[in-house]
Amino acid sequence: MPAGVPFHLGRGDTGPVQQSPVTCGSASLTVARMLVSPEFAGWVVDGIDPKGGPTDSRSQSDRFAEYERTVMSRTNGLHAADGSLNLPWPHSLGTPPWGAEKELGRAAATQSADYAMRVVGFSSGTALREAHQTLLGQVREGLPALLYIGNTWMPRHVTLVLPGNRPSGDGPAGDRPTGDGPDGDGVLDVYDPASGSVTTLDPDRFATRTLGIAGWNVPWITVHPR
């Protein structure tokens, strides 16, 4: 965990929960920003004004919900987070991956990060396994990915893919091991905004379309660092 960041999510932790049925993408993007911005995380978690103003006395859930709405206004609106034109999308249908791609690069990952989309829903098991391996090489601290999951026919839910770390109770963040990926222990973790849980993104379940995350099994779209 970068020094000074008052928020961390590792395997076995529980993070914030999405505050409406359609804000799984917005919740994932909000958590992604919390992981890279100490000032923003301090506001969400404790209500601390980064400009030194009065403490926000609302609940953490209220602050999280407010930023979810802010994120959705950008990902689904005419102008994306980077100010560029965006294809509008109904809020009732959740977060579009093209809006999420711009949001990650502009406001929810390491500064100047570049993201791309990849559709994997129609891929073979071998191709899905390769897609998981590619994610393992791309995702690192400050550079998460989004994973759209769903049923056989369409994506229905958005999750946040993080570099794998052993559970936070096993030791301080600085002592967590690294493996064959850029960060973490050679596996990927996934944050599910429906429950707030962080679990392993298992490569076998990914390749066989049996993810079992929030009731959805099929990996559909990745929004990943280039």
C-alpha positions in Angstrom: 0.0 0.0 0.0 1.4 3.4 -0.9 2.6 5.4 2.1 0.0 7.7 3.6 -3.1 6.1 1.9 -5.6 5.6 4.8 -7.5 2.9 2.8 -6.5 -0.6 1.6 -8.4 -3.6 0.4 -6.8 -7.1 0.4 -8.2 -10.6 0.3 -10.5 -11.2 3.2 -11.2 -7.5 3.8 -14.7 -6.0 3.4 -15.0 -2.7 1.5 -17.8 -0.3 0.8 -21.0 -1.6 -0.7 -22.7 -0.1 -3.7 -25.5 2.3 -2.7 -28.0 1.5 -5.4 -28.8 -1.5 -7.6 -27.3 0.2 -10.7 -24.0 1.6 -9.3 -21.8 -1.4 -9.2 -19.5 0.2 -11.7 -19.6 3.6 -10.0 -18.8 1.9 -6.6 -15.8 0.0 -8.2 -14.5 3.2 -9.7 -15.0 5.1 -6.4 -13.0 2.4 -4.5 -10.3 2.5 -7.2 -9.9 6.2 -6.5 -9.9 5.7 -2.7 -6.9 3.3 -3.2 -4.7 5.9 -4.9 -5.8 9.2 -3.3 -5.2 9.7 0.4 -7.1 12.9 0.4 -10.2 11.4 -1.3 -10.1 8.3 0.9 -9.8 10.4 4.0 -13.0 12.3 3.0 -15.0 9.1 2.2 -13.8 7.2 5.3 -13.7 10.0 7.9 -15.2 13.1 6.3 -12.0 15.0 6.4 -12.0 18.0 4.0 -8.8 17.9 2.0 -8.9 21.7 1.8 -9.0 22.0 5.5 -12.6 22.9 5.9 -15.1 21.5 8.5 -15.4 17.7 8.8 -18.3 16.3 6.8 -20.6 15.0 9.4 -22.6 12.7 7.2 -22.1 8.9 7.3 -19.5 7.2 5.2 -22.3 5.6 3.2 -23.7 9.0 2.4 -20.4 10.3 1.2 -19.8 7.2 -0.8 -23.2 7.4 -2.4 -22.6 11.1 -3.3 -19.4 10.2 -5.2 -21.1 7.2 -6.9 -23.6 9.7 -8.4 -20.8 12.0 -9.4 -19.0 9.2 -11.2 -22.1 8.0 -13.0 -22.8 11.5 -14.3 -19.4 11.4 -16.0 -19.4 7.7 -17.2 -22.9 8.0 -18.6 -23.0 11.6 -19.6 -22.1 13.5 -22.8 -18.7 14.5 -21.4 -16.4 11.9 -19.8 -13.9 12.4 -16.9 -11.2 13.6 -19.3 -13.5 16.2 -20.9 -13.8 14.3 -24.1 -17.2 13.6 -25.8 -18.8 10.4 -24.5 -21.6 8.2 -25.8 -24.4 8.8 -23.3 -25.9 5.8 -21.6 -29.1 5.5 -19.4 -28.3 5.5 -15.7 -30.8 2.7 -15.3 -28.6 0.4 -17.3 -25.5 0.9 -15.1 -22.0 1.9 -16.2 -20.9 1.6 -19.8 -17.4 0.3 -20.3 -16.3 3.1 -22.6 -17.2 5.7 -19.9 -15.5 3.5 -17.2 -12.3 3.4 -19.4 -12.0 7.1 -19.4 -12.9 7.4 -15.7 -10.2 5.0 -14.7 -7.5 6.7 -16.6 -8.5 10.2 -15.5 -9.7 9.9 -11.9 -9.4 6.4 -10.4 -5.9 5.1 -11.2 -2.3 6.3 -11.2 -1.9 9.7 -12.9 -1.7 9.5 -16.7 -2.7 5.9 -16.8 -3.9 4.6 -20.2 -6.8 2.0 -20.3 -8.4 -0.1 -23.0 -11.4 -2.4 -23.3 -11.4 -6.1 -24.2 -14.5 -8.2 -24.9 -13.9 -11.8 -23.6 -17.5 -13.1 -23.3 -17.4 -15.1 -26.5 -13.9 -16.5 -26.0 -13.0 -20.1 -25.6 -11.7 -21.5 -22.3 -8.2 -21.3 -23.6 -8.6 -17.7 -24.6 -10.2 -16.9 -21.2 -7.3 -18.4 -19.5 -4.9 -16.2 -21.6 -7.0 -13.2 -20.8 -6.7 -13.9 -17.1 -2.9 -14.3 -17.5 -2.8 -11.0 -19.3 -4.6 -9.2 -16.5 -2.1 -10.7 -14.1 0.6 -9.0 -16.0 -1.2 -5.7 -16.2 -2.8 -5.1 -12.9 -0.7 -3.6 -10.1 -0.9 -1.1 -7.2 -2.4 2.0 -8.6 -3.4 0.3 -11.8 -6.6 -1.8 -11.2 -8.9 -3.2 -13.8 -12.7 -3.5 -14.1 -14.2 -6.9 -14.9 -17.8 -6.9 -16.3 -19.5 -10.3 -15.5 -22.9 -11.7 -16.1 -24.8 -14.6 -17.5 -24.5 -16.5 -20.8 -26.2 -13.7 -22.7 -24.9 -10.4 -21.4 -22.9 -8.6 -18.7 -24.9 -7.7 -15.6 -22.4 -6.6 -12.9 -19.1 -4.7 -12.5 -16.2 -5.7 -10.2 -12.7 -4.3 -9.5 -9.7 -6.4 -10.1 -6.7 -5.8 -7.8 -3.2 -7.2 -7.4 -3.4 -10.2 -5.1 -2.2 -9.9 -1.6 -2.5 -12.3 1.4 -5.2 -11.2 3.9 -4.6 -7.9 5.7 -4.5 -9.7 9.1 -1.4 -11.6 8.1 0.9 -8.7 8.5 1.5 -5.1 7.6 1.0 -4.0 4.0 4.8 -3.5 3.5 5.4 -7.2 4.4 3.1 -8.7 1.8 4.8 -11.0 -0.6 5.3 -10.5 -4.3 5.1 -13.3 -6.8 5.2 -13.6 -10.6 3.1 -10.5 -11.2 4.3 -6.9 -10.9 2.7 -6.7 -7.5 1.0 -9.1 -5.1 1.5 -12.8 -4.7 1.1 -14.0 -8.3 -2.7 -14.1 -8.3 -5.4 -11.5 -8.7 -8.0 -10.4 -6.2 -11.5 -9.1 -7.0 -13.6 -6.6 -5.1 -17.4 -7.2 -5.4 -19.3 -4.0 -4.7 -22.6 -5.9 -4.1 -21.2 -7.3 -0.9 -17.9 -5.4 -0.4 -16.0 -8.7 -0.2 -12.5 -9.2 -1.7 -11.7 -12.7 -2.9 -9.3 -14.4 -5.3 -10.1 -14.1 -9.0 -9.4 -17.8 -9.6 -8.0 -18.6 -13.1 -9.8 -21.9 -13.4 -13.2 -20.4 -12.5 -12.5 -17.5 -14.9 -11.7 -19.9 -17.8 -14.7 -22.2 -17.1 -17.2 -19.4 -16.6 -18.0 -20.4 -13.0 -16.9 -17.3 -11.2 -19.7 -17.3 -8.7 -19.5 -13.6 -7.9 -22.7 -11.9 -6.8 -24.6 -14.7 -8.5 -22.9 -14.2 -11.9 -20.5 -16.6 -13.6 -19.4 -15.4 -17.0 -16.5 -12.9 -17.6 -17.6 -10.5 -20.3 -15.5 -7.4 -20.6 -12.2 -6.2 -19.1 -11.2 -2.5 -18.8 -7.5 -2.9 -18.2 -4.3 -0.9 -18.2 -2.5 -0.9 -21.5 
